[in-house]
């Protein structure tokens, strides 16, 4: 057998036709989900397990919700200038903690003990957590965020013609192996990021089946899980068909109001800061081009948070003008959303490995949807792991070899190229022409759905 040839066909073509595009039974798909879950948990444990770094931003809200003290789920506090995590993950984790009866062997502080306006929340809940041993099991609840992400991945693949075949378990395993994905639990405890991407992918899946009301509802929930989901919400609003745009907006507004309004009333409005700003609004430790120019205050907020959203909107307008209704086709849609998420990294104040998670997941799905895995993507992921991954992290996980702002330029510019080129080619009408000879393809070329 000639090198690179099997059964008279190139290995890439043989692998795609014989395995990746072969229909799978429901049990086989479930086995793939289970395998990817084991890999995700295993890699997280291998690199140190769920961390307690930044757990303070979720555990107090989780415990208050688990014990029915919703009024104290968002107390008045200021920890390094960072608000608590937006409410979707604490509500999910609190429900699980209540069912699992985490720490129930020790009486939980009463509302009276928590003080007026919940002023004693941190001190009293911390004492309770030490006595009950509630911290480790509460942190392990964060693994549920992987289930939400996996569900979003599967939903989008099935809505785009890549589900129920070999591509589905392949994509699930690839996402489970992404260092930025398990870093959301292993490096710093921010499972809400995984939840937000899972919900956003569910929303994109609804777009693919023209269910714009449900798309809006899921995207709205994603935005009140992690605010970077606005970089998906705004472009979707722009590219939505005019007849469906109102449904999308009402779906998003309805899901947000359903969660935020009751909590705002119960917490005397304290939840609003977390819902509007989220955990990503802290100054952190820098390490980016933006922080090297020493901006602060309103200019820093405007450039790091408002400008990326504006650029995402401009890109969506351009894509809609060039592609029309075809902008909601899988490759164009993923390319648009991945590029929009890259804008956040261009103007980010801080540089941490898990910040790349949303972009990395969408880039993997972009390649899977196109029916090939680009060598450039594999190289980018390897470089990302080299820059940030630590077996035994100590202190700040600063990138290796070079200053953080250099890594930002290298990694973010590469991600922008990987994300935007398919959209550009689609707009120019070249995507799919001659792709069988693509030099960036390592597993076949773009192929029809399963």
ZAMARGU-4260 file (C-alpha; in steps of 0.2 Angstrom, whole numbers, plus 5000, padded with zeros to 4 digits):
<rodrens>
0) 5000/5000/5000 | 5007/5017/4995 | 5010/5029/5009 | 4995/5040/5012 | 4984/5028/5002
5) 4972/5015/5008 | 4960/5004/4997 | 4965/5015/4983 | 4960/5031/4991 | 4969/5045/5000
10) 4969/5041/5019 | 4960/5057/5023 | 4946/5053/5010 | 4945/5035/5017 | 4944/5040/5035
15) 4930/5053/5031 | 4920/5041/5021 | 4922/5025/5031 | 4921/5033/5049 | 4918/5051/5051
20) 4903/5051/5039 | 4896/5034/5043 | 4879/5035/5052 | 4879/5030/5070 | 4866/5022/5081
25) 4860/5032/5097 | 4870/5020/5108 | 4885/5024/5098 | 4883/5043/5100 | 4879/5041/5119
30) 4896/5031/5120 | 4904/5046/5112 | 4897/5058/5124 | 4902/5047/5139 | 4920/5045/5132
35) 4921/5064/5130 | 4915/5067/5147 | 4928/5055/5155 | 4941/5063/5145 | 4936/5080/5151
40) 4935/5075/5169 | 4951/5065/5167 | 4961/5080/5160 | 4955/5092/5173 | 4960/5080/5187
45) 4977/5076/5178 | 4981/5095/5179 | 4976/5097/5197 | 4957/5095/5197 | 4944/5109/5200
50) 4953/5124/5208 | 4947/5136/5222 | 4954/5151/5213 | 4940/5163/5210 | 4928/5150/5218
55) 4923/5165/5230 | 4913/5172/5215 | 4901/5158/5214 | 4901/5148/5230 | 4892/5160/5241
60) 4878/5163/5229 | 4877/5144/5226 | 4875/5140/5245 | 4862/5154/5248 | 4852/5148/5233
65) 4854/5129/5239 | 4846/5134/5256 | 4833/5145/5250 | 4840/5161/5255 | 4838/5170/5238
70) 4839/5187/5246 | 4857/5184/5251 | 4862/5176/5235 | 4870/5193/5230 | 4875/5202/5245
75) 4884/5218/5246 | 4903/5215/5244 | 4918/5220/5234 | 4932/5208/5232 | 4946/5215/5222
80) 4933/5226/5213 | 4925/5211/5204 | 4906/5207/5206 | 4899/5190/5208 | 4896/5179/5194
85) 4880/5182/5184 | 4865/5171/5190 | 4863/5157/5178 | 4877/5146/5185 | 4873/5149/5203
90) 4855/5145/5200 | 4860/5128/5192 | 4874/5124/5205 | 4863/5129/5219 | 4849/5117/5213
95) 4861/5103/5212 | 4869/5107/5229 | 4851/5107/5237 | 4847/5090/5229 | 4864/5083/5234
100) 4862/5090/5251 | 4879/5097/5251 | 4884/5102/5269 | 4867/5098/5276 | 4874/5089/5291
105) 4878/5106/5299 | 4864/5119/5301 | 4865/5133/5288 | 4865/5151/5295 | 4848/5158/5296
110) 4843/5175/5288 | 4844/5183/5305 | 4862/5177/5307 | 4867/5183/5290 | 4863/5201/5296
115) 4854/5216/5289 | 4856/5217/5270 | 4866/5200/5271 | 4881/5210/5278 | 4888/5194/5287
120) 4886/5182/5272 | 4905/5179/5269 | 4910/5177/5287 | 4895/5166/5292 | 4894/5155/5277
125) 4913/5153/5277 | 4912/5146/5295 | 4898/5135/5290 | 4908/5128/5275 | 4923/5124/5286
130) 4913/5115/5298 | 4902/5105/5285 | 4916/5102/5273 | 4905/5110/5259 | 4919/5118/5248
135) 4926/5103/5239 | 4909/5095/5234 | 4902/5113/5229 | 4917/5115/5218 | 4915/5098/5210
140) 4897/5103/5205 | 4906/5114/5192 | 4908/5098/5181 | 4890/5100/5176 | 4895/5115/5165
145) 4903/5102/5154 | 4886/5094/5151 | 4879/5110/5146 | 4893/5113/5134 | 4892/5096/5127
150) 4873/5097/5124 | 4876/5113/5114 | 4890/5105/5103 | 4878/5090/5099 | 4863/5101/5096
155) 4873/5112/5084 | 4880/5097/5075 | 4864/5089/5073 | 4855/5105/5066 | 4870/5107/5054
160) 4870/5090/5047 | 4885/5083/5056 | 4876/5074/5070 | 4872/5056/5072 | 4888/5051/5062
165) 4906/5049/5066 | 4909/5068/5067 | 4898/5069/5082 | 4909/5059/5094 | 4924/5066/5086
170) 4919/5084/5089 | 4914/5080/5107 | 4931/5072/5111 | 4941/5086/5102 | 4931/5099/5113
175) 4934/5089/5128 | 4953/5089/5125 | 4954/5108/5122 | 4965/5115/5136 | 4955/5132/5137
180) 4939/5121/5140 | 4945/5112/5155 | 4955/5127/5161 | 4938/5135/5165 | 4938/5123/5180
185) 4956/5118/5182 | 4965/5135/5180 | 4952/5147/5188 | 4934/5142/5193 | 4923/5150/5179
190) 4911/5136/5174 | 4899/5150/5169 | 4910/5152/5153 | 4906/5134/5148 | 4888/5136/5152
195) 4887/5152/5141 | 4895/5144/5126 | 4884/5128/5128 | 4868/5139/5128 | 4874/5150/5114
200) 4877/5135/5103 | 4860/5129/5107 | 4854/5146/5101 | 4864/5144/5085 | 4856/5127/5083
205) 4839/5135/5084 | 4844/5147/5071 | 4848/5133/5059 | 4831/5126/5061 | 4823/5144/5060
210) 4816/5144/5078 | 4821/5162/5081 | 4811/5163/5097 | 4820/5149/5106 | 4836/5155/5099
215) 4833/5172/5107 | 4828/5163/5123 | 4844/5153/5124 | 4855/5167/5119 | 4847/5178/5132
220) 4851/5165/5145 | 4869/5164/5139 | 4871/5183/5141 | 4866/5182/5159 | 4878/5167/5162
225) 4893/5176/5154 | 4892/5193/5146 | 4904/5189/5131 | 4889/5180/5124 | 4884/5198/5118
230) 4897/5196/5105 | 4885/5182/5098 | 4868/5190/5103 | 4871/5207/5093 | 4877/5199/5077
235) 4862/5187/5077 | 4850/5201/5080 | 4858/5210/5064 | 4857/5194/5053 | 4840/5188/5059
240) 4827/5189/5045 | 4816/5205/5047 | 4801/5194/5049 | 4809/5185/5063 | 4819/5198/5072
245) 4806/5203/5084 | 4803/5185/5089 | 4822/5184/5092 | 4822/5200/5103 | 4807/5195/5113
250) 4813/5178/5116 | 4830/5185/5123 | 4821/5199/5133 | 4808/5186/5140 | 4821/5174/5146
255) 4832/5188/5154 | 4817/5195/5162 | 4811/5179/5169 | 4827/5176/5178 | 4833/5194/5182
260) 4817/5203/5188 | 4812/5191/5202 | 4831/5191/5208 | 4832/5210/5207 | 4816/5211/5218
265) 4822/5198/5230 | 4840/5205/5232 | 4835/5223/5231 | 4843/5226/5214 | 4860/5219/5220
270) 4860/5205/5206 | 4860/5218/5193 | 4879/5222/5194 | 4883/5204/5192 | 4871/5202/5177
275) 4877/5218/5168 | 4896/5217/5172 | 4899/5199/5177 | 4915/5192/5184 | 4925/5198/5169
280) 4925/5216/5174 | 4939/5215/5186 | 4956/5223/5182 | 4966/5207/5185 | 4985/5207/5182
285) 4986/5214/5164 | 4998/5206/5152 | 4990/5213/5136 | 4993/5226/5124 | 4979/5237/5130
290) 4986/5236/5148 | 5003/5241/5142 | 4996/5258/5137 | 4990/5261/5155 | 4972/5266/5151
295) 4960/5266/5165 | 4942/5271/5169 | 4929/5275/5155 | 4942/5274/5141 | 4948/5256/5146
300) 4930/5250/5148 | 4925/5258/5132 | 4939/5250/5122 | 4939/5233/5131 | 4920/5230/5132
305) 4910/5242/5120 | 4922/5242/5105 | 4922/5223/5102 | 4903/5223/5102 | 4903/5237/5090
310) 4915/5228/5078 | 4905/5212/5079 | 4890/5222/5074 | 4899/5230/5059 | 4905/5213/5054
315) 4888/5206/5054 | 4881/5220/5044 | 4895/5217/5031 | 4892/5198/5031 | 4873/5201/5029
320) 4876/5212/5014 | 4888/5200/5005 | 4879/5184/5009 | 4861/5188/5012 | 4851/5173/5019
325) 4866/5162/5017 | 4874/5170/5032 | 4865/5158/5043 | 4872/5143/5034 | 4883/5133/5046
330) 4901/5138/5040 | 4897/5156/5038 | 4887/5157/5054 | 4901/5149/5064 | 4915/5159/5056
335) 4905/5175/5059 | 4903/5171/5078 | 4921/5165/5080 | 4927/5181/5073 | 4916/5191/5084
340) 4922/5182/5099 | 4940/5185/5094 | 4937/5204/5095 | 4935/5202/5114 | 4953/5195/5114
345) 4960/5209/5104 | 4955/5222/5116 | 4956/5211/5132 | 4963/5219/5148 | 4970/5202/5154
350) 4977/5187/5146 | 4972/5170/5154 | 4971/5153/5145 | 4953/5150/5148 | 4949/5166/5140
355) 4952/5157/5123 | 4939/5144/5127 | 4924/5151/5117 | 4934/5154/5102 | 4943/5137/5102
360) 4926/5128/5104 | 4919/5137/5089 | 4935/5135/5078 | 4934/5116/5081 | 4915/5116/5076
365) 4919/5126/5061 | 4932/5113/5055 | 4920/5099/5059 | 4906/5107/5050 | 4917/5110/5035
370) 4922/5091/5035 | 4941/5093/5039 | 4953/5098/5053 | 4965/5111/5048 | 4984/5109/5052
375) 4984/5127/5057 | 4971/5124/5070 | 4980/5110/5077 | 4996/5121/5078 | 4987/5135/5086
380) 4980/5124/5099 | 4997/5117/5103 | 5004/5134/5104 | 4990/5139/5116 | 4993/5124/5127
385) 5012/5128/5128 | 5009/5146/5132 | 4997/5143/5147 | 4995/5125/5152 | 5003/5120/5169
390) 5004/5103/5178 | 5006/5111/5195 | 5001/5130/5193 | 5009/5141/5206 | 5006/5160/5207
395) 4999/5169/5192 | 4999/5158/5176 | 5009/5170/5166 | 5013/5164/5148 | 5030/5156/5145
400) 5045/5162/5136 | 5038/5179/5131 | 5028/5193/5139 | 5009/5191/5139 | 5006/5205/5126
405) 5017/5196/5113 | 5008/5180/5116 | 4992/5190/5114 | 4998/5196/5097 | 5003/5179/5091
410) 4988/5169/5097 | 4974/5181/5094 | 4980/5186/5076 | 4981/5167/5072 | 4964/5164/5079
415) 4957/5179/5069 | 4964/5172/5053 | 4957/5154/5057 | 4940/5161/5061 | 4938/5174/5048
420) 4945/5166/5032 | 4930/5154/5029 | 4918/5169/5030 | 4929/5179/5019 | 4930/5165/5006
425) 4911/5162/5008 | 4908/5181/5004 | 4920/5180/4989 | 4911/5165/4983 | 4927/5154/4983
430) 4923/5142/4998 | 4921/5125/4992 | 4929/5127/4975 | 4945/5117/4973 | 4945/5114/4992
435) 4950/5096/4989 | 4967/5102/4985 | 4968/5113/5001 | 4985/5113/5009 | 4977/5117/5026
440) 4967/5101/5027 | 4973/5086/5036 | 4957/5076/5036 | 4950/5077/5019 | 4942/5093/5012
445) 4925/5101/5014 | 4912/5087/5012 | 4893/5086/5011 | 4884/5083/5028 | 4882/5065/5035
</rodrens>
